[in-house]
Amino acid sequence: MAPLRIGLIGTGYMGKCHALAWNAVASVFGDVERPHLAVIAETSQALANEKARELGFERATGDWLSVVNDPAVDVVSITTPNAFHPDMAIAALDAGKHVWCEKPMATTLADAERMLHAARAARKVAALGYNYIQNPMIRLIRKLIDDGRIGDVNHVRVEMDEDFMADPEALFYWKSEASSGHGALDDFGVHPLSLIWVLLGGVTRVCAHMSRPYADRPLAGGGRRRVETHDIATALIELESGASGVIALNRSAWGRKGRLFVQVFGAKGMIVFDQERMNEVQLYTAESGETQGFRTILASPQHPPYDRFIPAPGHGLGFNDLKVIECRELIGRIRGESALLIDFEDGIRIERIVDAMARSAHEGRWIEVE
Ligand SMILES: NC(=O)c1ccc[n+]([C@@H]2O[C@H](COP(=O)([O-])OP(=O)(O)OC[C@H]3O[C@@H](n4cnc5c(N)ncnc54)[C@H](O)[C@@H]3O)[C@@H](O)[C@H]2O)c1
């Protein structure tokens, strides 16, 4: 297959992460053509020029539309704030490009449905940035569950906590605007839902609550602005399998840096994972006797594709490596191989759950997921 030609829109936190992945994927995996890093778009030509130089892209533009319409681009990475995802993804798909769009898919279910229709019409790969599912340790957890190591799963609890919005005096920015979505419910909630989807399957009904710890935040130019999103959310869920679950989300949780804490409870044991310790899994299998207890399994070359990064066990992968794996899965899907990826078809399931959770929080009752 000819090298894929890449366009990248947005070069902030996730833009750099995508750029690193496109730069690294051929070297790490050794079984794909080195992508051609064609063009970067930012909000100004000057910023785009600077980032193209830093991140190794050939060209730069201050106009994202020129990237999606560029005949010399095959795949568009979309790493802009949430509100831009629908217009950018739809334009790219309409122009015949594959799309790798950051989560959440969109800020409304209607927009996500439009994105899905565009992907179906384009018959291109349309993938979402659900990097946490790519952790070799999450793949191990899925195998442990599938192999029956903890028996039938009856309950799952996922907590996602970070403290980047914990300071009440932190500046107002796009994540506090209603145009970015509901707040923790979708900004964070989609990650636990992506893990629940790949580990345990679909969700049938939800009962959610959202809260706003701070009424307003300071503006960069002086004065204060009312916070329009909810930085804390909680949901009870029921799964298609019959298992119950809890999702707890907090973007203003002092002390928590990247906590994505997963507990899967089964009839014969349980599994614990925390993204802050992303290179280990705790497994408890019910056994009698004086040595019963949790066992710590460290990431090692036995847990693919860890071996592609490092030959030594226990040395550990990092957050950015998850995007490299996701990038390899995306290339695999484009090549027609089976791939572990949440595409727009699966992503819409997550968006429907988010939409049901938001309605539940507003109406104060259980809501069935469509
Ligand atoms: N998968 C993950 O783990 C993860 C983590 C963080 C963020 N995200 C998602 O990634 C997306 C971006 O978040 P971020 O934290 O990188 O934001 P960010 O603010 O760091 O970066 C956004 C970038 O987009 C650029 N941009 C904005 N409008 C643009 C336009 N019209 N044309 C070109 N560039 C434009 C900005 O200048 C900025 O460089 C969000 O959707 C967010 O939810 C995903």
PDBQT file of the ligand as one rigid body, heavy atoms in Angstrom, charges set to zero:
ROOT
HETATM    1  N1  LIG A 401      -8.291  11.017  23.688  1.00  0.00    +0.000 N 
HETATM    2  C1  LIG A 401      -7.911  11.659  24.770  1.00  0.00    +0.000 C 
HETATM    3  O1  LIG A 401      -7.407  11.059  25.727  1.00  0.00    +0.000 OA
HETATM    4  C2  LIG A 401      -8.078  13.153  24.813  1.00  0.00    +0.000 A 
HETATM    5  C3  LIG A 401      -7.391  13.914  25.772  1.00  0.00    +0.000 A 
HETATM    6  C4  LIG A 401      -7.549  15.303  25.722  1.00  0.00    +0.000 A 
HETATM    7  C5  LIG A 401      -8.369  15.889  24.766  1.00  0.00    +0.000 A 
HETATM    8  N2  LIG A 401      -9.030  15.111  23.888  1.00  0.00    +0.000 N 
HETATM    9  C6  LIG A 401      -9.903  15.716  22.865  1.00  0.00    +0.000 C 
HETATM   10  O2  LIG A 401      -9.059  16.317  21.878  1.00  0.00    +0.000 OA
HETATM   11  C7  LIG A 401      -9.704  17.495  21.357  1.00  0.00    +0.000 C 
HETATM   12  C8  LIG A 401      -8.744  18.658  21.509  1.00  0.00    +0.000 C 
HETATM   13  O3  LIG A 401      -8.479  18.844  22.877  1.00  0.00    +0.000 OA
HETATM   14  P1  LIG A 401      -7.074  19.433  23.337  1.00  0.00    +0.000 P 
HETATM   15  O4  LIG A 401      -7.008  19.200  24.800  1.00  0.00    +0.000 OA
HETATM   16  O5  LIG A 401      -6.009  18.966  22.439  1.00  0.00    +0.000 OA
HETATM   17  O6  LIG A 401      -7.351  20.981  23.064  1.00  0.00    +0.000 OA
HETATM   18  P2  LIG A 401      -6.280  22.125  22.900  1.00  0.00    +0.000 P 
HETATM   19  O7  LIG A 401      -6.991  23.379  23.256  1.00  0.00    +0.000 OA
HETATM   20  O8  LIG A 401      -5.001  21.775  23.584  1.00  0.00    +0.000 OA
HETATM   21  O9  LIG A 401      -5.960  22.106  21.332  1.00  0.00    +0.000 OA
HETATM   22  C9  LIG A 401      -6.908  22.435  20.372  1.00  0.00    +0.000 C 
HETATM   23  C10 LIG A 401      -6.151  22.993  19.175  1.00  0.00    +0.000 C 
HETATM   24  O10 LIG A 401      -7.074  23.211  18.109  1.00  0.00    +0.000 OA
HETATM   25  C11 LIG A 401      -6.728  24.448  17.494  1.00  0.00    +0.000 C 
HETATM   26  N3  LIG A 401      -7.888  24.958  16.768  1.00  0.00    +0.000 N 
HETATM   27  C12 LIG A 401      -9.031  25.482  17.283  1.00  0.00    +0.000 A 
HETATM   28  N4  LIG A 401      -9.845  25.865  16.292  1.00  0.00    +0.000 NA
HETATM   29  C13 LIG A 401      -9.217  25.568  15.128  1.00  0.00    +0.000 A 
HETATM   30  C14 LIG A 401      -9.554  25.735  13.750  1.00  0.00    +0.000 A 
HETATM   31  N5  LIG A 401     -10.721  26.300  13.376  1.00  0.00    +0.000 N 
HETATM   32  N6  LIG A 401      -8.663  25.340  12.795  1.00  0.00    +0.000 NA
HETATM   33  C15 LIG A 401      -7.491  24.782  13.155  1.00  0.00    +0.000 A 
HETATM   34  N7  LIG A 401      -7.105  24.605  14.469  1.00  0.00    +0.000 NA
HETATM   35  C16 LIG A 401      -7.975  24.997  15.427  1.00  0.00    +0.000 A 
HETATM   36  C17 LIG A 401      -6.304  25.321  18.650  1.00  0.00    +0.000 C 
HETATM   37  O11 LIG A 401      -5.569  26.460  18.237  1.00  0.00    +0.000 OA
HETATM   38  C18 LIG A 401      -5.483  24.329  19.481  1.00  0.00    +0.000 C 
HETATM   39  O12 LIG A 401      -4.132  24.283  19.070  1.00  0.00    +0.000 OA
HETATM   40  C19 LIG A 401     -10.992  17.659  22.140  1.00  0.00    +0.000 C 
HETATM   41  O13 LIG A 401     -12.053  17.165  21.376  1.00  0.00    +0.000 OA
HETATM   42  C20 LIG A 401     -10.793  16.822  23.392  1.00  0.00    +0.000 C 
HETATM   43  O14 LIG A 401     -11.991  16.307  23.910  1.00  0.00    +0.000 OA
HETATM   44  C21 LIG A 401      -8.877  13.756  23.878  1.00  0.00    +0.000 A 
ENDROOT
TORSDOF 0
